[in-house]
Amino acid sequence: MGVLLLFTAVAIFYPQNTWPFVVNLDDLIPPDGQYNVRILRDEWGVPHIFGQTDADAAYGLAFAHAEDDFGTIQDTALASRGMLGQVYGRDSAPIDYFVHLLRIWDDIDAQYETIPPETRAILEAYAAGLNHYAALHPDEVATPDLFPITGQDITAGFMLKVPVFFGLDSAVGKLFEPPEGNQRSEIGAWQLAMNNLQAPISAPYGSNVFAVSPARSANGETFLAVNSHQPWEGAAAWYEAHVRSAEGWDAVGGLLPGAPAIVLGHNRQLGWSFTVNHPDLVDIYELEINPDNPNQYKFDGAWRELETREITLRVKIIGRLVIPVKQTVWWSVYGPTVQQEWGTFAIRYAGMGEVGYAEQFLRLNKATNLAEWQAAMREGPLPMFNAGYADNQGNIYYVYNARLPLRAEGYDWQGILPGNPSETLWREYLPYDDLPQVLNPAAGFIQNANSTPYQTTPGPENPQEADYDPAFGIETALTNRALRALSLFGADDAITWEEFYAIKYDMAYDPASDMAQLAEMLAQNPPPGDETMQQAAQLLGEWDLQATPDSRATAVAVLTLNFLYESDQVELEPWRLVDSNIPLAAAQNSFRRAVDVLAQNFGRVDVPWQEVNRLIRGNVDVGLGGAPDVNHAIYGELQEDGRFRGIAGDSYVMLVMWDADGRLTSQSIHQYGSAATRPDSPHYADQSPLFAQRRLKPVWLDEADIRAHLEREYAPGD
């Protein structure tokens, strides 16, 4: 494709966007009375939005979220608008290119008016709430060019984020990494830039969803665990809110920056959560280019024209100096297309051109029973995610949600496909009702922990692998979390609320896990060394495989695992520590490094895990239990002082119960608090001590309960 950023002397003489230091955005303030909404902040700072209409509530939701995390919301809007490079510079420009490559705005221009009017009203009201906040806080505005934000921008945010969840950015990025012997394209840094700026959206940290029906609970209750494992900061970090309108919207749970509805959580009748699944949703094709015309490719034996478009990326150089950078993007019958010296490649992915994500999430929020919730899933565009569900009627349900392309036989769908025969151009998906799913199993529970749908529950009611085309790419493996869930739920035929809580916060590795294999291997075959090395090996030999705060072996084990990730001899996924092949030499080398870190920083190897595993936020520095791929999942980044600083895993956790009479109880916790990027707020880290102790706080839905714990009530702009 050539160099992404061609910084010519001519371009530097044409700076753009040298906006004034004082920005007047008063025109973005809506007229008095346009929106009828009150924001009630409870004692934890959680916003409860009370709107007369759904649009009123969406407006208030946007304003409240902006109060707590306006910078990140702006970043998501900048990304979906293709403006990140203009604000953050050269390293951010690949995302802007990505937006143009996918033709996100072509699809919005063509289809936005097809979104139902009531959904568009919500999108536009949400955008108005962000604009209102910007007008009142011009000093926080990244660039005035971003405003006014529109309903189309919110739609574009979904269209950019969802494909990144299933790894489209990584698949496209590989097209810029040449075969050996070719010169690397400058956009070869693509994946790094995408991940840094999206925080990363596709961070592979896993998630859990568990549901128990009255058939297995002790007293006829129905339980649901909403337990997505996301990065603790950035565009993929959860934010808790409660949204209520007089038009029937009454949902609480987690949402991401820029989302106008609850993404996972519950209303009064039902609840749901998601975990990431990994079906094959992306195909790459190599096109045969006409040797006499580089803009033609062969399809079904005939030459076709590549659609060619010149785009301009606006890239900040220094300070407020922004230059235009010209690029070319291509489009073929398959979709987005990339030209390189080593070939021309087309990309096709599930859900291309879909604009209806907001409508789907709003329908999930407002569903009142299983049939309505399933209809929202069946008819919506969401192309991925395991989904777990429970309701006040005692139903539990799991679906391996995916838009699985119906592909022709006879091709290697895991490799580079020929772009000539039309039979490689898939257009249809497996119907929703044919997806792997389990409804009200006799065992009385469902679980998914980024694991195979074929072992969702014990017994014959599981989906059968033989019924599904291998080209779908449906997972067949388990994770440690899935092994533990199946074991713990399966061993208890009368589960209480306290036991459900304990299973969610289980901190053990299964005997079949990689961690158990690693500990046994090193205990029996420790590397030669001094007494400290032998003591560390003995700790692993006596370890009960529990990553509890007081465990004195877990630090050795997790540090060893951390250094194994760096080894080119081992392929390990931190969220899936099962069935990996760990060579003894690699394990021993990593073990030595782990022992050295503990000895140098703590003066001993039997360090309580909570002294190493830390949550650090502002002035809060507290010890944690939990570890990679346990139910209480904690993923840390090793610091120079030998401690892990938590960065992902258990984040927003919600446990929900309907008793035998359908009465609702809900509890939640956030790893930090509501004030995501406001260090001066009392809610910047006020939930962290509870989180570290694995304690939950109440979730209040009734206005009387909210007012009994009220911190502040106001309307936007008060």
Secondary structure, DSSP 8 states (H G I E B T S, - for coil): ---S----HHHHTS-B----SS---GGGS--TTS--EEEEEETT--EEEEESSHHHHHHHHHHHHHHHHHHHHHHHHHHHHT-HHHHH-GGGHHHHHHHHHHTHHHHHHHHGGGS-HHHHHHHHHHHHHHHHHHHH-GGG-S-GGG-S--HHHHHHHHHHHHHHHTTHHHHHHHTTS--TTS---GGGGHHHHHHHHHS-TT----EEEEEE-TTTBSSS-EEEEEEEEEESSSTT--EEEEEEETTS-EEEEEE-TT-SS-SEEE-SSEEEEEE------EEEEEE-EETTEEEEEEETTEEEE-EEEEEEEEEEEETTEEEEEEEEEEE-SSSEEEEETTEEEEEEETTTT---HHHHHHHHHH--SHHHHHHHHHHS-----EEEEEETTS-EEEEE----B---SSS-TTSEEESSSGGG----B--GGGS-EEES-TTSEEEESS--GGGSSSSTTS--GGGS-GGG-------HHHHHHHHHHHT-SSB-HHHHHHHHT--B--TTBHHHHHHHHHHHS--S--HHHHHHHHHHHH--SB--TT-SSHHHHHHHHHHHTT-TT---BTTB-BS----HHHHHHHHHHHHHHHHHHHSSS---HHHHEEEEETTEEEE---BTTSSSBEEEEE-TTS-EEEEEEEEEEEEEEE-TT--EEEEEE-SS-S-TT-TTSTTSSTTHHHHHTT--EE---SHHHHHHTEEEEE-TT-
